[in-house]
Amino acid sequence: MLARVNSAALLGIDAYKVEVEVDISSNFPRFDIVGLPDAAVQESKERVRAAIRNSGLEFPQRRITVNLAPADVRKEGPSFDLPIAVGLLAATGQVPTDWLADTIVVGELALDGLIRPVAGVLPIAVHGRDEHMRHMIVPSHNVKEAAIVRGGPDVFPVTTLSEVVQLLRDPDAMLPAMFDASELSALDDPTYDIDFSDVKGQEHVKRSLEVAAAGGHNILLVGPPGSGKTMLARRIPTILPPLSLDEALETTKIYSVCGLLSCNEALVTKRAFRSPHHTISNAGLAGGGSYPRPGEVSLSNHGVLFLDELPEFKRDVLEILRQPLEDGFVQIARAQASLTYPARFMMVAAMNPCPCGYFGDHSKACTCTPMMIQRYLQRISGPLLDRIDIHIEAPRLKQSELMEHGRGESSRLIRKRVNQARRMQQSRFEGTNLHCNAHMQTKQLRQYCHVTDEVKELLRNAISQLNLSARAFDRILKLSRTIADLAESPDIQVPHVAEAIQYRSLDRKFWG
């Protein structure tokens, strides 16, 4: 007796078809799973056996062979428990096979027959849509992320193996889950518990963050402890434009693969803010492992990656950032496969100006020697620093500023200006894969960053005095274009370039 059940597995953030073939013969009782299963898949034999028996169904005491095709790709995770159990029940005639040809089945089984949630249901649902599958059986906790796929298969949420049997025996007895349109409405006007109006003073830093958000630029905040660097960084998502549907789906796929979606969440509707600790490993930041998984750079896709205490990160970990900062994706090569994960994020970093943190502070003396300061700052390589568009100082607030009771400008007002600048950029880059000024390449710089002779003279002086690299020069042009967009100016003027140059002043002050 032979039965086939359609399932799926993950490769990167995409899914591919896995056909679960179950063969039962009259030989000596034995249960084998082939097709390069990992330990979690091998252990499904015991979960499937107990779940079938505890659901009041018959487990065959015969030779059972399960093949997971294609057989040359390693299978991992417990999501094959349910399709294996359904295949066994179909092969023994306990459930009809009418539905199985165009149905995807995924789910982990508990010993009592309960069905537990699994990771990666959203990309599996997208795969089902692309393969023109009509039905999809998923754990009830995963139903929202599966139902969000428009034009996809009808999604049937189940909580126990007995429900799956009932569904296959009488498909008309259960209605598919309906798509909740309210999930999409949350994209247009996301709500946050924090706001820029909470921050006292630091108006020049707020302005630099507005420029960074408007053009998607990376930014480095330098200041003593307690100056508000982290507080400011955490509020950057509140002024970024709302996620588009495509951006939200791509981000949600990453979180689904990592198992980070809650049962009440169908879609990631807010831009991510990730703040890894400085002890993070290479694999934790960029992704990887024996079975590669997305890292922090991918989890912050279309959002913010905040690196606090930047010089405390290991140098080789920081150097990994150079590729995703330039390309917007990260490649992980392993013997079994080479995977590409999206990593189009805005990097925000913060650091002290010296080891003790008080170099240049107006109220507390620095105890570091010049050599100590130099060694501290040199932990950040020049090539990485060049990829950070804005360097801004965040000094400690004065007592008068701390005692103020007035509230600053709200995130909503700042976001309104940022959105207007982004709309100008979308119109400018229409028909390309660019989204904002920070992503411009040499061709776009020549096309959209025309400068007058007066501006050229200003740039020439800046290159000479600040000893700027070619990449830093390009950053200034991109920043100038963003500042002009915020001013709704079609041309780059001298004030725009002057403001952009001041955001690179730390090149000379600390690293010159």
C-alpha positions in Angstrom: 0.0 0.0 0.0 1.4 3.4 -1.0 0.2 6.9 -0.3 1.6 10.4 -1.2 1.1 13.6 0.7 2.4 17.0 -0.3 4.4 19.0 2.1 7.1 21.7 1.9 10.5 22.5 3.4 12.5 25.8 3.6 15.6 26.8 1.7 16.6 30.2 2.9 13.4 32.2 3.2 11.7 30.4 0.3 9.9 27.0 0.3 10.2 24.0 -2.0 8.0 21.0 -2.5 8.6 17.9 -0.5 6.6 14.8 -1.4 6.0 12.4 1.5 5.7 8.9 0.2 4.5 6.2 2.6 4.8 2.5 1.8 3.4 -0.2 4.0 4.3 -3.9 3.4 3.6 -7.1 5.2 7.2 -7.7 6.3 8.5 -7.7 9.8 7.4 -4.6 11.7 9.8 -1.7 11.2 9.6 2.1 10.7 12.2 3.8 8.5 12.4 7.4 7.2 14.7 8.0 4.3 15.5 11.1 2.2 18.3 12.8 4.3 16.2 13.4 7.4 17.9 15.1 10.4 17.5 14.0 14.0 14.2 15.9 14.5 12.7 14.2 11.5 14.0 10.8 12.6 12.4 11.3 16.0 9.0 11.9 14.3 8.6 8.1 14.2 7.9 8.1 17.9 5.7 11.2 17.9 3.6 9.8 14.9 3.2 6.4 16.5 2.0 7.8 19.8 -0.2 10.5 18.3 -2.1 8.0 16.0 -2.7 5.6 18.9 -3.8 8.3 21.4 -6.2 9.7 18.8 -8.1 6.4 18.7 -6.7 5.4 15.3 -4.9 2.2 14.2 -1.1 2.2 13.8 -0.1 -0.6 11.4 2.2 -3.3 12.9 4.0 -3.8 9.5 7.0 -2.6 7.6 6.7 1.1 7.1 9.0 3.1 4.8 8.7 6.9 4.5 10.6 8.7 1.7 11.0 12.5 1.7 11.5 13.5 -1.9 13.7 15.0 -3.3 16.0 12.6 -1.5 19.2 14.6 -2.1 18.3 17.6 0.0 18.6 17.5 3.8 15.2 17.7 5.6 15.0 19.2 9.1 12.5 20.1 11.7 9.3 18.6 13.1 7.0 20.0 10.4 6.8 16.6 8.6 5.1 14.9 11.6 1.6 15.6 10.3 2.1 14.7 6.6 3.8 11.5 7.7 0.8 10.6 10.0 -1.7 11.5 7.2 0.3 9.4 4.8 0.2 6.4 7.2 -3.6 6.8 7.7 -4.2 7.1 3.9 -2.0 4.1 3.1 -4.0 2.0 5.6 -7.4 3.3 4.3 -8.4 5.1 7.4 -8.8 8.4 5.5 -9.7 9.0 1.8 -7.1 10.2 -0.6 -9.4 12.5 -2.7 -7.9 15.7 -1.3 -4.3 14.8 -1.0 -3.2 15.4 -4.6 -3.7 19.2 -4.3 -3.3 19.8 -0.6 -0.2 20.9 1.4 0.1 19.5 4.9 2.5 20.8 7.6 2.5 20.5 11.4 4.2 19.1 14.5 2.5 16.4 16.5 2.4 16.0 20.2 2.2 12.6 21.7 -1.5 13.0 22.5 -2.4 14.0 19.0 -2.4 17.8 19.5 -0.8 19.8 16.6 1.8 22.3 17.5 2.9 25.4 15.4 5.9 25.2 13.1 8.2 27.8 11.5 8.0 29.0 7.9 4.3 28.7 7.2 4.1 32.0 5.3 6.7 31.0 2.6 5.1 27.6 2.4 1.7 29.3 1.7 3.4 31.4 -1.0 4.8 28.2 -2.5 1.4 26.7 -2.4 0.0 29.6 -4.3 2.8 29.4 -6.9 2.2 25.6 -7.3 -1.6 26.2 -7.7 -2.5 24.1 -4.7 -6.1 24.3 -3.7 -5.9 23.4 0.0 -3.5 23.8 2.9 -3.8 22.1 6.3 -1.8 24.0 9.0 -1.7 24.2 12.8 -4.3 26.6 14.1 -1.6 28.9 15.6 -0.2 29.5 12.1 -3.4 30.2 10.4 -3.1 34.0 10.2 0.2 34.0 8.4 -1.0 31.4 6.0 -4.3 33.2 5.2 -2.5 36.5 4.5 -1.4 35.2 1.1 -3.8 36.5 -1.5 -4.7 34.0 -4.2 -3.2 31.2 -2.2 -4.8 27.9 -1.3 -7.8 27.6 1.1 -6.3 27.4 4.6 -7.8 24.9 7.1 -6.5 25.4 10.7 -6.5 22.2 12.8 -5.6 21.6 16.5 -5.6 17.8 16.7 -5.0 14.8 14.5 -8.6 13.8 14.9 -9.7 17.1 13.3 -7.5 16.3 10.3 -9.1 12.9 9.9 -12.6 14.4 10.2 -11.6 17.1 7.6 -10.4 14.5 5.1 -13.4 12.3 5.6 -15.9 15.2 5.3 -14.3 18.3 3.7 -17.6 20.2 3.6 -17.8 20.1 7.4 -15.2 22.8 7.9 -14.9 26.2 6.3 -11.5 27.6 5.3 -10.0 30.5 7.3 -10.8 34.0 6.0 -8.3 36.7 5.2 -8.4 39.5 7.8 -8.2 42.8 5.9 -7.5 44.7 9.1 -4.0 43.3 9.1 -3.3 45.4 6.0 -4.9 48.6 7.4 -2.3 48.5 10.2 0.4 49.1 7.5 -0.8 52.6 6.6 -0.7 54.1 10.1 1.4 52.1 12.6 1.2 53.1 16.2 4.2 53.3 18.6 4.5 53.6 22.3 7.4 56.0 22.0 7.8 59.3 20.3 10.4 61.9 19.4 8.6 64.4 21.5 9.8 62.5 24.5 13.4 63.6 23.8 14.6 66.9 25.4 17.0 69.0 23.5 19.4 67.5 20.9 17.8 69.4 18.1 20.8 69.1 15.8 20.8 65.3 16.4 17.1 65.1 15.7 17.7 66.9 12.4 20.4 64.5 11.4 18.1 61.5 12.2 15.4 63.1 10.0 17.9 63.4 7.1 19.0 59.8 7.7 15.4 58.5 7.7 14.5 60.6 4.6 17.3 59.1 2.5 17.8 55.7 4.2 21.3 56.7 5.3 23.4 55.0 7.9 24.3 57.1 11.0 26.8 57.1 13.8 26.0 58.9 17.1 29.1 59.9 19.2 28.7 61.2 22.7 29.2 60.6 26.5 27.2 58.1 28.5 23.7 59.4 29.3 23.5 61.9 26.4 20.4 60.1 24.9 22.0 58.2 22.0 20.0 55.0 22.7 16.8 56.9 23.4 17.1 58.7 20.1 18.0 55.5 18.1 15.0 53.6 19.4 12.6 56.3 18.1 14.0 56.2 14.5 11.3 53.6 13.3 8.6 56.1 14.4 9.7 58.6 11.7 10.4 56.1 8.9 7.8 55.7 6.1 5.2 52.9 6.7 6.1 49.5 5.2 4.8 48.7 1.8 2.9 45.4 1.4 5.9 43.9 -0.5 8.3 45.0 2.2 6.0 43.7 4.9 5.6 40.3 3.3 9.4 39.9 2.8 10.0 40.9 6.4 7.3 38.6 7.6 8.8 35.7 5.7 12.1 36.1 7.5 10.3 36.2 10.9 8.2 33.2 9.9 11.3 31.2 9.0 12.9 32.1 12.4 9.7 31.2 14.3 9.3 34.7 15.6 5.7 35.4 14.6 3.2 35.1 17.4 -0.1 33.2 16.9 -2.0 36.5 16.8 0.3 38.0 14.2 -0.2 37.6 10.5 2.0 40.3 9.2 4.9 42.4 10.4 3.3 45.9 10.2 6.1 48.0 11.8 9.7 48.5 10.7 12.0 46.3 12.8 14.4 47.6 15.4 17.1 45.1 16.3 19.7 45.8 18.9 22.1 42.9 19.3 24.6 42.8 22.1 28.3 43.5 21.4 29.2 39.9 22.2 27.3 38.6 19.2 29.0 36.1 16.9 29.5 36.3 13.2 26.7 33.8 12.5 24.4 35.6 14.9 24.9 38.9 13.1 25.1 37.8 9.4 23.3 34.4 9.7 24.7 31.0 9.3 25.2 27.9 11.5 25.3 24.2 10.5 21.8 24.7 9.0 21.9 28.4 8.0 19.4 30.7 9.5 18.9 34.5 9.1 21.0 36.7 11.3 20.3 40.1 12.8 21.1 41.9 9.5 18.2 40.0 7.9 15.8 40.3 10.9 16.3 44.1 10.6 15.5 44.0 6.9 13.6 47.2 5.9 14.1 48.4 9.5 16.9 49.6 11.8 19.9 47.7 13.0 21.2 49.5 16.1 24.8 48.7 17.2 25.3 50.3 20.7 28.9 50.6 21.9 30.2 50.1 18.4 33.9 49.8 19.2 33.1 47.0 21.7 32.0 44.6 18.8 34.7 42.2 17.6 36.4 43.7 14.5 35.8 40.6 12.3 32.1 40.7 13.2 31.8 44.4 12.2 33.7 43.7 8.9 30.9 41.3 7.9 28.6 44.3 7.6 30.5 45.6 4.6 28.7 43.4 2.1 25.1 43.8 3.2 25.6 47.6 3.7 26.7 47.8 0.0 24.5 45.1 -1.6 21.4 44.9 0.5 21.7 41.1 1.0 24.0 38.6 2.7 25.3 35.4 1.1 26.0 32.3 3.3 27.9 29.6 1.5 27.9 26.0 2.9 28.9 22.7 1.5 25.2 21.7 1.1 23.9 25.0 -0.3 24.6 28.7 -0.9 21.8 30.9 0.5 21.0 34.5 0.0 19.0 36.4 2.7 17.7 40.0 2.2 19.4 42.6 4.4 18.4 46.0 3.3 18.5 47.8 6.6 19.4 51.3 8.0 22.4 50.9 10.3 22.4 53.2 13.4 25.5 53.0 15.6 26.4 54.6 18.9 29.7 55.0 20.7 31.6 56.9 23.3 34.3 59.3 22.1 36.9 57.5 24.3 37.2 54.5 26.6 36.0 56.5 29.7 33.4 58.2 27.6 34.0 61.8 28.6 36.4 63.2 26.0 35.2 66.7 25.1 32.5 66.6 27.7 31.7 70.0 29.3 31.0 68.8 32.8 33.3 65.8 33.4 37.0 65.5 32.7 38.3 62.7 30.5 40.9 60.4 32.1 42.2 58.8 28.9 45.5 59.4 27.3 45.7 60.4 23.6 47.1 56.9 22.8 44.2 55.2 24.6 41.7 57.3 22.6 43.5 56.6 19.3 43.5 52.8 20.0 39.8 52.9 21.0 38.8 54.7 17.8 40.9 52.5 15.6 38.8 49.5 16.5 36.5 50.7 13.7 38.0 50.3 10.3 38.2 53.0 7.8 36.2 51.0 5.1 33.4 50.5 7.6 33.4 54.1 8.7 33.2 55.2 5.0 29.9 53.2 4.7 28.3 55.2 7.5 26.9 58.3 5.8 26.4 60.5 8.9 28.6 61.0 11.9 27.0 63.3 14.5 28.0 64.3 18.0 25.4 64.0 20.8 26.7 66.0 23.7 25.4 65.7 27.3 22.3 67.9 27.9 22.8 71.0 30.0 20.9 71.5 33.3 18.6 74.1 31.8 17.7 71.7 29.0 16.9 68.9 31.4 14.6 71.1 33.5 12.5 72.1 30.5 8.9 71.0 30.5 8.1 71.6 26.9 7.7 68.8 24.4 9.6 68.7 21.2 8.3 68.0 17.7 6.3 64.8 17.4 7.3 61.8 15.3 4.2 62.2 13.2 5.2 65.6 12.0 8.8 64.5 11.3 7.4 61.4 9.5 5.3 63.6 7.3 8.3 65.4 6.0 10.2 62.2 5.6 7.3 60.7 3.6 7.3 63.7 1.3 11.0 63.3 0.6 10.6 59.6 0.0 7.8 60.2 -2.5 10.2 62.4 -4.4 12.8 59.7 -4.5 10.3 57.0 -5.5 9.3 59.2 -8.5 12.9 59.8 -9.3 13.8 56.1 -9.2 10.7 54.8 -10.8 11.4 51.7 -13.0 14.6 50.8 -11.1 15.2 48.6 -8.0 16.3 51.7 -6.0 14.2 52.9 -3.1 16.0 55.9 -1.6 19.0 58.1 -2.1 21.3 56.0 0.0 21.1 53.2 -2.5 22.3 55.3 -5.5 25.2 54.0 -7.5 27.7 56.0 -9.6 25.3 56.1 -12.6 22.5 57.7 -10.5 24.9 60.1 -8.8 25.9 61.5 -12.2 22.3 61.7 -13.3 20.6 63.2 -10.2 23.3 65.0 -8.3 24.3 67.9 -10.6 26.2 70.6 -8.9 27.0 74.2 -9.8 30.6 75.7 -9.9 30.0 77.3 -6.5 29.1 73.9 -5.0 32.1 72.2 -6.7 34.4 74.7 -5.1 32.9 73.9 -1.7 33.3 70.2 -2.3 36.9 70.7 -3.4 37.8 72.5 -0.2 36.0 69.8 1.9 38.0 67.0 0.2 41.3 68.8 0.8 40.6 69.8 4.4 38.9 66.6 5.6 41.0 64.2 3.6 37.9 62.4 2.4 37.9 59.1 0.5 36.1 58.7 -2.8 33.4 56.8 -1.0 33.0 59.5 1.6 32.7 62.1 -1.2 29.9 60.0 -2.8 28.2 59.9 0.6 28.2 63.7 0.8 26.6 63.9 -2.6 23.9 61.5 -1.5 23.3 63.4 1.7 23.1 66.7 -0.2 20.5 65.2 -2.5 18.4 64.1 0.5 18.7 67.4 2.2 17.5 69.1 -1.0 14.6 66.7 -1.1 13.6 67.6 2.4 13.7 71.3 1.3 11.6 70.2 -1.8 14.4 71.7 -4.0 15.0 70.2 -7.5 18.6 71.3 -7.4 21.4 70.8 -4.9 22.4 74.2 -3.4 25.3 75.4 -1.3 23.4 75.2 2.0 22.5 71.6 1.3 26.1 70.6 0.7 27.3 72.6 3.7 24.9 70.7 5.9 26.0 67.4 4.4 29.7 68.2 5.0 29.1 68.9 8.7 27.8 65.4 9.0 31.2 64.1 8.0 33.2 66.3 10.3 34.2 63.5 12.6 36.4 62.1 9.8 38.9 64.7 10.7 38.2 65.2 14.4 38.7 61.6 15.4 40.1 59.6 12.6 42.1 62.2 10.6 
